[in-house]
Amino acid sequence: MTSPLRPLGTSDLHVFPLALGGNVFGWSADEERSFAVLDAYAAAGGNFVDTADVYSEWVEGNEGGESESIIGRWLAARGNRSDIVVATKVGAHSRLKGLSAPTIKAGAEESLRRLGTDHIDLYYTHFDDESVPVEEIVTALDQLVKDGKVRAVAASNISPERLRASLDFAEAEGLARYVALQPEYNLVAREKYEGPLLDTAAATGLAAVPYYGLAAGFLTGKYRPGRTVESVRARGASALAGTARGQAVLAALDEVAEARGAEPATVALAWLASRPTVAAPIASARTVEQVPALVAAAALTLTAEETARLTAASETPEG
């Protein structure tokens, strides 16, 4: 399957409309399984892989960087570095916490080493660090771009005020400006992005690359009231199944998915990909079998009526 690539904000990067999340690599997917998932995604036309230096430090025995290392070994084994847009993040690793200029520089160097590459295509600040002036953060990121180590910069988990201040400073000083924003955003969690953040992104040409595109697996439809699912994410996803909004969204997903002969996950991601500013939702797969439903979203265009049905369901009070 092929799908037209989308421009990523104001950058010169063009990405597949579904980004593959690397948070499971080295966690719930070992290296062999991760390679198979990456192969299946690339074979379907995918070219946008998202990771972070902290993935997956939370797993006992891991130290962080496992996901980057697996992706780096896959890129080397397949010889396809120039075909893949690699996004990673800095600021959340326990050894490199925050966004001081030295931390940003050191984080980039470590990520480059693990990824086995001389440049990062898209480099995010993972969580904003309000103890550091935006001027220091933006200047440090700009230096990475000037040095050729990063092609474009972006932000995740940032307030509208700090985002705007960062953009204004970059514009005033002629420095590299954010081209993308990675917010939490999906059919059951719209409040954090819709509003001032989305308005800022729309006004400044930022592309949104939402994380939790499937609400930790809930929007795949496998989590239902009274059903037990074996997964490292089961607790959070199962909790959503008991809410009024969760049930309304599942009902709408089931209805649209059945009418279109598609998986609920495909429909949920297609809805997200159609939202204003969104370039590519992020979704992860632990197994090759989970990949087709994700990449199919790139080729599914919902009708106005289907979109309205899903949107209305997503506005149900949480209850």
Sequence and secondary structure as in RCSB ss.txt:
>XXXX:A:sequence
MTSPLRPLGTSDLHVFPLALGGNVFGWSADEERSFAVLDAYAAAGGNFVDTADVYSEWVEGNEGGESESIIGRWL
AARGNRSDIVVATKVGAHSRLKGLSAPTIKAGAEESLRRLGTDHIDLYYTHFDDESVPVEEIVTALDQLVKDGKV
RAVAASNISPERLRASLDFAEAEGLARYVALQPEYNLVAREKYEGPLLDTAAATGLAAVPYYGLAAGFLTGKYRP
GRTVESVRARGASALAGTARGQAVLAALDEVAEARGAEPATVALAWLASRPTVAAPIASARTVEQVPALVAAAAL
TLTAEETARLTAASETPEG
>XXXX:A:secstr
     EE TTSS EE SSEEE TTBTTTB HHHHHHHHHHHHHTT  EEE  TTTTTTSTT  S HHHHHHHHHH
HHHT GGG EEEEEEBEETTEES  HHHHHHHHHHHHHHHTSS EEEEEESS  TTS HHHHHHHHHHHHHTTSE
EEEEEES  HHHHHHHHHHHHHHT   EEEEE B BTTB TTTTTHHHHHHHHHT EE  BSTTTTTGGGT   T
T    STTHHHHHHHHTSHHHHHHHHHHHHHHHHHT  HHHHHHHHHHTSTTBS  EE  SSGGGHHHHHGGGG 
   HHHHHHHHHHHTS   
